[in-house]
Amino acid sequence: MKVFRIVLMVAICGALLTSCKKKAPAAPTNADTTTSAPSATAGIDFDALSNEMCTCAKDVMDLALKSKSLQASGDMKAIAELIPQITAKSEEMEKCMATLETKYPGIDGNAEYEEKAQAALKRNCPKFAEAMEN
């Protein structure tokens, strides 16, 4: 069953690959420029965070795209041979994401910052954002 879960994850990630793109940070809105009490997350570049999240997921998404292509051709043996790579890259992705939690502390549990992070992710990597919402 673990194999099927991984293959399913790969298929979902395949669609994500083409959505990640680098953009210049958006111009601040009034909501972004209003002054409030300083916090540990003041000054977070949410666009940079979202782009780094896409970078963390890129290898898994590349393998997902390859798996999707192999699946379309019916080459289940080749897909099975990808599973160790997918597993390894998934672990690397999890570690990469964990470094982002350290680099950008204080977002989890802060509704305002979670909303800003999600908005940046939707701008810069919309398919990844969509997959995270589901």
C-alpha positions as CSV (number, residue, x, y, z in Angstrom):
1,M,0.0,0.0,0.0
2,K,2.9,2.4,0.6
3,V,3.9,2.1,-3.0
4,F,0.5,3.1,-4.2
5,R,0.5,6.1,-1.8
6,I,3.8,7.2,-3.2
7,V,2.7,6.8,-6.8
8,L,-0.5,8.8,-6.0
9,M,1.6,11.5,-4.4
10,V,3.9,11.5,-7.4
11,A,0.9,11.9,-9.8
12,I,-0.4,14.8,-7.8
13,C,3.0,16.5,-7.7
14,G,3.4,16.1,-11.5
15,A,0.8,18.8,-12.0
16,L,2.7,21.1,-9.6
17,L,5.9,21.2,-11.6
18,T,4.8,23.5,-14.3
19,S,3.2,26.0,-11.9
20,C,6.3,27.1,-9.9
21,K,7.7,30.4,-11.2
22,K,9.9,33.1,-9.9
23,K,8.3,36.6,-9.7
24,A,9.4,39.9,-8.4
25,P,7.7,40.7,-5.1
26,A,4.4,42.3,-5.5
27,A,4.0,46.0,-4.7
28,P,2.8,46.5,-1.1
29,T,-0.9,47.2,-0.6
30,N,-2.3,49.4,2.1
31,A,-2.7,46.3,4.3
32,D,1.0,45.5,3.9
33,T,2.1,49.0,4.8
34,T,0.0,49.7,7.8
35,T,2.0,49.9,11.0
36,S,1.4,47.5,13.8
37,A,3.3,46.2,16.8
38,P,6.6,44.7,15.8
39,S,6.8,40.9,16.0
40,A,9.2,38.1,15.4
41,T,7.9,37.8,11.8
42,A,8.1,41.4,11.0
43,G,9.9,41.8,7.7
44,I,9.3,38.3,6.3
45,D,9.5,38.2,2.6
46,F,6.6,36.0,1.8
47,D,7.3,35.9,-1.9
48,A,10.8,34.6,-1.1
49,L,9.3,32.0,1.2
50,S,6.9,30.8,-1.4
51,N,9.6,30.5,-4.1
52,E,11.8,28.6,-1.6
53,M,8.9,26.2,-1.0
54,C,8.7,25.6,-4.8
55,T,12.4,25.0,-4.9
56,C,12.1,22.5,-2.1
57,A,9.4,20.6,-4.0
58,K,11.0,20.8,-7.4
59,D,12.8,17.4,-7.4
60,V,9.8,15.6,-6.2
61,M,7.7,17.3,-8.8
62,D,10.2,16.5,-11.6
63,L,10.0,12.8,-10.6
64,A,6.2,13.0,-10.5
65,L,6.2,14.4,-14.0
66,K,8.4,11.6,-15.1
67,S,6.2,9.0,-13.4
68,K,3.1,10.5,-15.0
69,S,4.7,10.2,-18.4
70,L,5.7,6.6,-17.7
71,Q,2.2,5.9,-16.3
72,A,0.7,7.2,-19.6
73,S,2.9,4.8,-21.5
74,G,2.0,1.9,-19.3
75,D,5.5,1.3,-18.1
76,M,4.8,0.2,-14.6
77,K,8.2,-1.4,-14.2
78,A,9.9,1.9,-14.8
79,I,7.6,3.6,-12.3
80,A,8.4,0.9,-9.7
81,E,12.1,1.6,-10.3
82,L,11.5,5.3,-9.6
83,I,10.0,4.6,-6.2
84,P,13.4,4.6,-4.3
85,Q,14.2,8.0,-5.9
86,I,10.8,9.4,-5.1
87,T,11.1,8.2,-1.5
88,A,14.6,9.8,-1.2
89,K,13.6,13.1,-2.8
90,S,10.4,13.2,-0.6
91,E,12.6,12.9,2.5
92,E,14.9,15.7,1.1
93,M,11.8,17.8,0.5
94,E,10.6,17.4,4.0
95,K,14.0,18.4,5.4
96,C,14.1,21.4,3.1
97,M,10.6,22.5,4.2
98,A,11.7,22.0,7.9
99,T,14.6,24.5,7.3
100,L,12.1,27.0,6.0
101,E,10.1,26.7,9.2
102,T,13.3,27.6,11.0
103,K,14.3,30.4,8.6
104,Y,10.8,31.9,8.8
105,P,9.7,31.4,12.4
106,G,6.4,32.5,13.8
107,I,4.1,31.9,10.8
108,D,2.4,28.8,12.0
109,G,-0.4,29.7,14.4
110,N,-0.5,33.4,13.3
111,A,-3.5,33.7,11.1
112,E,-2.4,37.0,9.5
113,Y,1.0,35.7,8.5
114,E,-0.4,32.3,7.4
115,E,-2.8,34.2,5.1
116,K,0.1,36.3,3.7
117,A,2.2,33.2,3.1
118,Q,-0.7,31.4,1.4
119,A,-1.4,34.5,-0.8
120,A,2.3,34.6,-1.9
121,L,2.3,30.9,-2.6
122,K,-0.8,31.3,-4.7
123,R,0.9,34.1,-6.7
124,N,4.2,32.3,-7.2
125,C,3.4,28.6,-7.2
126,P,-0.4,28.3,-7.6
127,K,-0.6,24.5,-8.3
128,F,1.5,23.8,-5.2
129,A,-0.7,26.1,-3.1
130,E,-3.8,24.3,-4.5
131,A,-2.3,20.9,-3.6
132,M,-1.5,22.1,0.0
133,E,-5.1,23.3,0.4
134,N,-6.5,19.9,-0.5
